[in-house]
C-alpha cells in the first residue's frame, strides 16, 4: 500500500512539473502585433514609410496605415490601442488636424489612445487593417527655436541645435493592444526620410542693435486688434525647462500681423511683432525691470517659434478615446480687447495696455 502511495505521489509530481513548464506552450493564446504599411507594399513591424510626392503647409506628411496580426494560436478581438511616440512625432487625422494626445514625461513622449472596432483576428491570417483609423498621417514637428532666460528674468529665443538625422529617421512607437482576453505590448518602428523633413527649415536668427529708453520705448501702433488665443508651453534645455505663457493678438484691419505677448511667472516680459503677416518676428521689445513698461527694443528676423502660437484644437477622431484638452490649446477665456490705434505694452489682462512716451 505504501509503495502505491509513493508511486502515485511521484507521478503527480511529474505531471505537475510538466504542466508548469509546458503549460504556457500548450495553452492556446493570442499574440497580437501592430504593423504599418510600408513602401514595399507589405505590412511590417519595421516599416519604411513612402515619401509623399508633395508637402502640405510646408510639412511632409507620411500616410500611415495600421493593421493587426495574430501570431498566436487563439482568436482575439482587439478593443483598444495605445500608441506612444516621441514628442516631436505627431499623428494627424483625415482633415489634417492633430489628434488628441496626452504628454508622457515633460513633453518628451506623448500617447494616442484609440477605441477599436475590429473583427476577431484569426491566428495566422493576413493582417487586419484597423477600421476607423483611415486617413492617418505621421508628421515630424521639430521646433526651430528654443528659449533661455536672461539674468533679469526676460526670456530669449535662440536657434535650436542641429538635429541628428539618425534619430529623426527612425521613429520608435511603443504600443499596447488590449483584447478580450488580455493585453499585448510591443514596438513598431517607422522609418522616414530625415532629409525631406530637415530640408528647407529656416532657422536663421538675426538681430539689430538694441535701443534703450526710459520710462519706455515707443512701439508701433497696431490698428484694430482681435484676440487669437493663449498658449502655455515649456522650452529650454532638457535639464533646465521654463514655463511660458503667451497671449496672441491679430493686428490690423485685415488681421494679417501678430502681436505676441510672452509672460513668465505671471508677468509680461517680452513681446514680439510680426508686422507684415509673414510668420516672422520683425521687432521685439522687453521689460527688464518688470515694471510693466518696455525699456528696450530691437529689430529682428526669425520665424515665430511654433510653441508660442495657439494650436488648432486637436481632432478627437471617430474612435479616439476622449482625453483631456492639452494645455497648449486655444484659450477658453478671452480678455477684453485694448484701445486701438495706440502703441501698447503688456501690463494688463491679456498682456495689453498703454505705453508711455
Buried (B, 14 or more C-beta within 10 A) or exposed (E): EEEEEEEEEEEEEEEEEEEEEEEEEEEEBBBBBBBBBBEEEEBBBEBBBBEBEEEEEEBBBBEBBBBBBBEBBBBBBBBBBBBBBBBBBBBBBEEBBBBBBBBBEEBEBBBBBBBBEBEBBEBEEEBBBBEEBEEBBBBBBBBBBBBBBEEEBBBBBEEBEEBEEEEBBBBEBBBBBBBEEEEBEBEBBBBBBBEBBBEEEEBEBEEEEEEEBEEBBBBBEBBBBEBBBBBBBBBBEEEEEBEBBBBBBBBBEEBEBBBBBBBBEEBBBBBBBBBEBEEBBBBBBBBBEBEBBBBBBBBBBBBBBBBBBBBEBBBBBBBBBEBEEBBBBBBEEBBEEBEEEEBBBBBBEBBBBBBEE
